[in-house]
Amino acid sequence: MQAGNAIYETIADLPPVLPVFPLAGALLLPRTQLPLNIFEQRYIDMVDAALAGNRLIGMVQPSPDRHSDDPDNPALASVGCVGRLTSFQETGDGRYLITLQGITRFAVGRELEDYSRFRQIECDFSAFAHDLKCGQGEEEVDRTSLLRTLRDYLDANNLEADWQSVSEAETEVLVNALCMMCPYGPQEKQALLEARDLKTRAETLIAITEMDIARSQNDGGTTLQ
């Protein structure tokens, strides 16, 4: 796959160690884009290092199930997604506005012990090599059910959609974009990230959304957050 000016054909094109940005509720998926506002000094240092090197950053959520004695370095979820830094802007007040383009997921391995700059981990891409293949598994997705659930969600929340753009979107793009835009919490987003393939991700999104609609109808409009 291509991300920015770089092409990643196999997992051998990716480094064994990545800097990571732990951020609850942030979901990055292959071939999607995630804008970020970077203001903490060690993550400004991380962006500087990425720009000077391979431009790769791993996005990982803090784990809600694993305890850490260091509040500044929370335990990490078991799966993250590496993105290439494809857009960069200095704000003039010490912040960076960047965009990451998702490449592939990875299993979180051992963390390097040096916290002097920013967090870095060993990563294993082997279980997610299929992420590098554009459109992998699209034919197995129940697109009709996905669109029906999307319509039900929009109707339940009095929202509109550009249905022409939706109908023209490739299935992989549609599934991943809907996952990125969904208003659900960190646990739901981690489940979407960890889904083994595109079909499972779509099914997971449908199930979460159907539960949200049912809950909204039962309690007068509250959605998952």
C-alpha positions as CSV (number, residue, x, y, z in Angstrom):
1,M,0.0,0.0,0.0
2,Q,1.0,3.6,-0.4
3,A,1.0,6.2,2.4
4,G,2.1,9.6,1.3
5,N,5.3,9.3,-0.7
6,A,6.1,5.8,0.7
7,I,5.1,2.4,-0.4
8,Y,4.8,-0.5,2.1
9,E,4.6,-3.8,0.2
10,T,5.3,-6.3,3.0
11,I,5.8,-6.1,6.8
12,A,9.5,-6.2,6.1
13,D,9.2,-2.6,5.0
14,L,8.2,-1.6,8.6
15,P,10.6,-1.1,11.6
16,P,10.7,-3.4,14.6
17,V,10.4,-0.5,17.0
18,L,8.0,2.3,16.9
19,P,7.4,5.5,18.9
20,V,3.9,5.4,20.3
21,F,1.3,8.0,21.1
22,P,-1.1,6.6,23.7
23,L,-4.5,8.4,23.3
24,A,-7.8,7.1,24.7
25,G,-10.6,7.2,22.2
26,A,-8.4,7.7,19.2
27,L,-8.9,5.1,16.4
28,L,-6.6,4.8,13.4
29,L,-7.2,2.1,10.8
30,P,-5.4,1.2,7.6
31,R,-5.9,3.7,4.8
32,T,-7.7,6.2,7.0
33,Q,-6.5,9.6,8.1
34,L,-6.3,10.8,11.7
35,P,-5.7,14.5,12.5
36,L,-3.9,15.2,15.8
37,N,-3.1,18.3,17.9
38,I,0.3,17.7,19.5
39,F,1.2,19.9,22.5
40,E,2.9,17.8,25.2
41,Q,6.7,18.3,25.0
42,R,7.6,14.6,24.7
43,Y,5.2,14.1,21.9
44,I,6.5,17.2,20.2
45,D,9.9,15.5,20.5
46,M,8.3,12.3,19.0
47,V,7.0,14.2,16.0
48,D,10.5,15.9,15.5
49,A,12.1,12.4,15.6
50,A,9.5,11.0,13.1
51,L,10.1,13.9,10.7
52,A,13.8,13.3,10.9
53,G,13.4,9.6,10.4
54,N,10.9,7.3,8.8
55,R,7.8,9.4,9.6
56,L,6.1,6.5,11.4
57,I,4.2,6.7,14.6
58,G,2.2,4.0,16.4
59,M,-1.3,5.0,17.8
60,V,-2.2,2.9,20.8
61,Q,-5.0,3.4,23.4
62,P,-4.3,3.1,27.1
63,S,-5.6,-0.2,28.4
64,P,-8.6,0.0,30.7
65,D,-7.8,-3.5,32.0
66,R,-4.1,-3.3,32.8
67,H,-2.7,-1.4,35.8
68,S,0.3,0.9,35.7
69,D,2.0,2.4,38.7
70,D,3.1,5.3,36.6
71,P,0.1,7.6,35.8
72,D,2.2,9.4,33.2
73,N,2.8,6.2,31.3
74,P,-0.4,4.1,31.4
75,A,-0.4,0.5,30.4
76,L,-1.1,0.0,26.7
77,A,-3.7,-1.9,24.9
78,S,-2.5,-5.1,23.1
79,V,-3.1,-3.8,19.5
80,G,-2.3,-0.5,17.9
81,C,-2.0,0.9,14.3
82,V,1.0,2.5,12.7
83,G,0.5,5.6,10.7
84,R,2.8,7.7,8.4
85,L,3.0,11.4,9.1
86,T,1.7,12.9,5.9
87,S,0.8,16.4,6.9
88,F,2.5,18.8,9.3
89,Q,1.9,22.3,10.5
90,E,3.5,24.5,13.2
91,T,0.9,26.7,15.0
92,G,3.3,29.4,16.3
93,D,2.4,28.7,19.9
94,G,4.4,25.5,20.4
95,R,1.9,23.0,19.0
96,Y,2.0,20.8,15.9
97,L,-1.0,19.9,13.8
98,I,-0.3,16.6,12.1
99,T,-2.2,14.0,10.1
100,L,-1.4,10.3,10.2
101,Q,-2.3,7.9,7.4
102,G,-3.0,4.4,8.7
103,I,-0.8,1.6,7.3
104,T,-1.3,-1.6,9.3
105,R,-2.1,-2.8,12.8
106,F,0.5,-4.4,15.1
107,A,0.7,-6.3,18.3
108,V,2.2,-4.3,21.2
109,G,5.4,-6.0,22.5
110,R,8.0,-5.0,25.0
111,E,8.4,-1.4,25.8
112,L,11.8,0.2,25.8
113,E,12.6,1.4,29.3
114,D,14.0,4.8,28.4
115,Y,11.3,7.4,29.0
116,S,13.6,10.3,28.6
117,R,12.0,11.5,25.4
118,F,8.9,9.5,24.4
119,R,7.6,6.0,24.6
120,Q,8.8,3.3,22.2
121,I,7.7,-0.3,21.8
122,E,8.7,-3.4,20.0
123,C,5.9,-4.3,17.6
124,D,4.8,-7.4,15.8
125,F,3.1,-7.0,12.4
126,S,2.9,-10.7,11.5
127,A,-0.8,-11.2,12.3
128,F,-1.8,-8.2,10.3
129,A,0.1,-8.5,7.0
130,H,-3.2,-8.6,5.2
131,D,-3.8,-5.0,6.2
132,L,-1.3,-4.0,3.5
133,K,-3.5,-5.3,0.7
134,C,-6.1,-2.7,-0.4
135,G,-9.6,-4.0,-0.4
136,Q,-8.8,-7.3,1.3
137,G,-12.1,-9.0,2.3
138,E,-14.4,-6.5,0.8
139,E,-16.5,-9.2,-1.0
140,E,-17.3,-10.8,2.3
141,V,-18.8,-7.7,3.9
142,D,-22.6,-7.6,4.1
143,R,-22.8,-4.1,2.7
144,T,-26.6,-4.1,2.6
145,S,-26.8,-4.8,6.4
146,L,-24.2,-2.1,7.1
147,L,-26.1,0.5,5.1
148,R,-29.4,-0.4,6.7
149,T,-27.9,-0.1,10.2
150,L,-26.4,3.3,9.2
151,R,-29.7,4.5,8.0
152,D,-31.4,3.3,11.2
153,Y,-28.8,5.1,13.3
154,L,-29.2,8.4,11.4
155,D,-32.9,8.2,11.6
156,A,-32.8,7.5,15.3
157,N,-30.6,10.6,15.9
158,N,-32.2,12.9,13.3
159,L,-29.0,13.0,11.2
160,E,-28.4,13.3,7.5
161,A,-25.9,11.6,5.2
162,D,-24.6,12.2,1.7
163,W,-26.0,9.0,0.3
164,Q,-24.5,9.5,-3.1
165,S,-21.0,9.6,-1.6
166,V,-21.9,6.6,0.6
167,S,-23.1,4.6,-2.4
168,E,-20.0,5.4,-4.4
169,A,-17.5,4.6,-1.6
170,E,-15.5,1.4,-1.8
171,T,-16.5,-1.1,0.9
172,E,-13.2,-1.0,2.7
173,V,-13.2,2.8,2.8
174,L,-16.9,2.9,3.9
175,V,-16.4,0.4,6.8
176,N,-13.2,2.0,8.1
177,A,-14.6,5.6,7.7
178,L,-17.7,4.7,9.6
179,C,-15.6,3.1,12.4
180,M,-13.5,6.3,12.6
181,M,-16.5,8.6,12.8
182,C,-18.6,6.6,15.2
183,P,-19.2,8.3,18.5
184,Y,-18.5,5.3,20.7
185,G,-16.1,4.9,23.6
186,P,-12.6,3.6,23.9
187,Q,-13.6,-0.1,24.5
188,E,-15.9,-0.1,21.4
189,K,-13.2,1.5,19.3
190,Q,-10.6,-1.0,20.5
191,A,-12.9,-3.8,19.5
192,L,-13.3,-2.4,16.0
193,L,-9.5,-2.1,15.8
194,E,-8.9,-5.7,16.9
195,A,-11.5,-7.2,14.6
196,R,-9.5,-9.8,12.7
197,D,-10.7,-8.8,9.2
198,L,-12.9,-6.3,7.4
199,K,-16.0,-8.6,7.6
200,T,-15.6,-9.0,11.3
201,R,-15.1,-5.2,11.7
202,A,-18.3,-4.5,9.8
203,E,-20.2,-7.0,11.9
204,T,-18.8,-5.6,15.1
205,L,-19.8,-2.1,14.0
206,I,-23.3,-3.2,13.2
207,A,-23.7,-5.0,16.5
208,I,-22.5,-2.0,18.5
209,T,-24.7,0.4,16.6
210,E,-27.8,-1.8,17.0
211,M,-27.2,-1.9,20.7
212,D,-26.8,1.9,20.8
213,I,-30.1,2.4,18.9
214,A,-31.9,0.0,21.3
215,R,-30.4,1.8,24.3
216,S,-31.3,5.2,22.9
217,Q,-34.9,4.1,22.4
218,N,-35.1,2.8,25.9
219,D,-33.7,5.8,27.7
220,G,-34.9,8.7,25.6
221,G,-32.0,9.3,23.3
222,T,-28.8,8.7,25.1
223,T,-26.0,7.2,23.0
224,L,-22.8,5.4,23.9
225,Q,-20.0,7.6,24.9
